[in-house]
């Protein structure tokens, strides 16, 4: 039999074993089964709401009523809205006097800038002054006060005004909230108009400031240009530097060639090159003077005339030589004439050659002297130029400063002319849609407020229900029995409605209570190994008043209904629940060996049902229960009856229940739904297991199925032929304690 070995040891040893193993069993049980409900378990949350439905509904109703009251006390607010378009202006970029226009593309930064300008205090004050809101009774909703200023009104305007961008970076929506719809539309339109006007003013002020800045810079640059020119001129005068100006009116450049000395040097270099060429030509002609002289003599007119005359005389001589002899006087005269002409030609030729050679030599000497003179002059100018270059370093620096100042002056002058000709820039804002007086308020939003109140009530109510459930920490459902205790709910006994009595419900085989005990009996009937009914079953609970004794009576009657002979033992020696016809004997007398077992088992008015009552409570029940006598009593009754049902004491912190559990084949823990705490029930299971008991399941009593989200009902019933009222009167008397009715 289950756990009988522990019954052979002494009471002290049993207690030591019980408490020694309790901690190990409890640790195992906590690892396997959690005693805390999960917040994410939807069925558990729903069950918690159902269990605490009045708290849940009360919170929802309270928030809803509060929302309705709040809505009723709120002043309706109207929101008027206008739409503006962003038109970014172009930017003029100046580069050395030339201006170019670049368009500014709108982006999120530009949009944020414009929204910031619209929500600025300065614009709010402009609107307050434009509409004279400090004296407007419709806006102030009271009599105007002389002490109220536009600055005071601006704060109210800023609180109720808003500007937001849209999906497009070029569109801005502005709105204003006020209890008066006409005032809301008037104010938001004033904001739009003043925003557009302010952009014009900012553009004009920007242009004016730009012009003033350019004029100041232009004057400063002009003065700087004059000062630098005066310094350049003074230094040139002191250094004897004369600047040569080109035909275009500009200076010749950065080099010293722009000075007078450099100009002369350039001219002399050109002349020297010409003189060198002339000297070379004269020298070549002089060196070739012989050939040149003969050529000059031949070309002389006198020589050419004499040669012609000689040719005529020679022709005449040759003609007459054919008729006369050479000694003829006429021929002699012609010979003499030829000789005279030949002498004249020779003399003329000599004179012409001498004249050409002298002329060529004179030309060569003249060209050579001119070249030398130019070279000497150039050397003098080069010396002067080197000296001038040394002085021209500072001159060049001063001249470049003058040119830089002149360029800056010209650029500023061109920019000022462009600013004067460009005029005022266009506004960067344009009104698209003006505001109209709204027809209905936007706040308070009654549907949204009530919906939020309901949602808030549901959330708070759910949190309160879960909090109460966790705070109470009770076992409420069969799922809790399985998760917290690791036991199967072999029976789920429904809670009686108000006015119902347990004996009447048990007498009616079709009642939910009777059907529930039928189901529990069926589960226990085949729960032992091999599918047999345990010979002895202990019913205990974690605390008193959980329906343990009622379950014992009902199950005993149910086992009788299927033909079993049942004996019920009231083993709660400290506080007996069942009183028989004799009160001086019972289990206490049998354990103390003052009475025989057969004489203390009494039949009841119900055939097949017998009772061994507890008897007089002993001074120390644990000592009696720890004896071998209890195990012997149970074994003997198991041989005499089909089922031995033991109505045991609650576990509490005592050793009674674990000792009795060790002597029974099966132990059933009775748990009251909504009352038994998880930790207490888990500790009871641990103690029973540590004491050697065989826990086969639990019976959940007083279970409100609809409250915990479970349905309960049967469409069939049974008919029993026994008088349950007489049974109850026979078994349950007005003893020291009665079980609480289910």
Beta strands, then each sheet from edge to edge (+ up, - down):
strand 1: 78-86
strand 2: 90-95
strand 3: 98-103
strand 4: 161-165
strand 5: 171-178
strand 6: 429-433
strand 7: 489-494
strand 8: 536-541
strand 9: 566-570
strand 10: 602-603
strand 11: 609-612
strand 12: 643-647
strand 13: 666-672
strand 14: 695-703
sheet 1: 4+ 5- 1+ 6-
sheet 2: 2+ 3-
sheet 3: 7+ 14+ 13+ 8+ 12+ 9+ 11+ 10-
end
